Amino acid sequence: MLNILFVSSEYYPFIKTGGLGDAVASLYRAVQISGDNAAILLPGYKALTENIVEVIEDHAISIPFSVVLQARLKKVRLRNHSSLVWVLDCHQFFHQPGGIYEEIEGREGHLNTLRFAMLSWAASQLACGNITNWSADIVHCHDWHTALVPLFIKNEVQAKGLSRAPATLLTIHNLAFQGHCRREYLAILGLKDFTPDHVQSENSFSFLELGIKHADRVSTVSPTYAKEILSEELGCGLHEVLAARADEIQGILNGVDYNIWHPQTDKYLAITNYEFDAGARLKIKMLLQRELGLKQSANTAMLSFTNRLTHQKMADVIIDIIPALMRQNVQIVSMGEGQDEYVDAFRKAAKAYPGQFTYLEKFGEPMEHRIHAGADICLSPSRFEPCGLNPLYAMCYGSVPVVRATGGICDTVCDASLSNIENGTANGVVFKDASEADLLGSIERAIRLYEKPDQWAKLQKNAMNSSFLWQRAASEYRNIYTDIGCQKPVEECETPREHVPDIPFAPLLNAVGQS
Ligand code: GLC
């Protein structure tokens, strides 16, 4: 049995801005079920601390950056939640108003650097057994927010002359977010980078780059994305750093938590218990049409778009084809926040096409379930896609995804070509180029299929029968854990101590009330 410490910025159902929260919570559960001794450390955002029902352990910690920061590490029980979690509690940093990644207005963008450096440092201490008598064999870090953990552990090993250290795995859920900050932060955080020549630029570094270089192993959330990020096109400036470790980068496909996404048991649906019953599906669709003020019509293809309105999700291309789509017998139900100009365009479309186009700005979990259960086609195109959970969720309910062949989509969705429909492998409609013509063409192809009830039923059935189990992912991760976890010998590192510059975050500390 291994001791595994997960560290993440998001954790469903308490903190979620996207797929990261879902993936971490589900994988954590799957790893626990598979018998390992797993713990998780999370930032003490308000949505988390207000759900604490019992504090089991409470440790005051002093974080030794160039200014010492005070915080508490608490092991807690959360409301209606069976797993215990560790929380890094520091209201000044994690209870700021606005979204969880929002910087304090007028400041220079340092808050997130400090927040996630604190989280990473706390994880390194917990993992090394400096907080309690529990220590980790493996620290499993998720995304840039936690990517400094490997380097903090190496620094700890060197400072204390440890002969054993926890091994580290960094999972990249989205390479586009890297956590850039000014180079002097390394010294401010008390960190020595043992490979200083490789940093992306002279004046800055990114958490993710350091994570990729210092973690014992790196993974990402699908096999195809694992290959794609080695290329300049999709490597987001890190392709060379990644390519240098190509043999140690693995793609493990995410799963779906079928306790949450299942048409027979879904607590958010007015009608449940449908295996594949077109009648029940139709009722849900009509209820949804009524609820959202759309024209009630059984035969109108209902298209959903429940992604963040971003360039990654091709929101701009969707906007360009709205007029062409609205000339056909279709309805669109869209939901999600995003970039201002896209939000504006979606608002305008809702005004221009009442009863045919609806837009809910605020993302809501229950509504997402009802949309997947009622809509016929799930639009989920992406310019790049590490895994892509949205189309997988839609498939659970027989909503057929229209997606672009990139990243995890290539590992999950099989195009409805005639031969694939015949041989029973088709579960969606896939297009190639991130262009208006290809997107519109594939949506129209999906609509033509929708108009042929027999073919459509087959496609829906295949989508519903597609299975993406977290247990499979957990057992692949376990192979990595056992590979790297056999108390690797600690490397000798030699670097000069860096000069600690003036503290640029003093005004920030004032602003959050820690000075
Ligand atoms: C990120 C990726 C998405 C992936 C999710 C969970 O949100 O963009 O593709 O499914 O993380 O790993």
Boltz pocket constraint, residues with backbone or C-beta under 6 A from the ligand:
constraints:
  - pocket:
      binder: B
      contacts: [[A, 18], [A, 19], [A, 20], [A, 23], [A, 173], [A, 174], [A, 221], [A, 254], [A, 385], [A, 386], [A, 387], [A, 388], [A, 389], [A, 408]]
      max_distance: 6.0
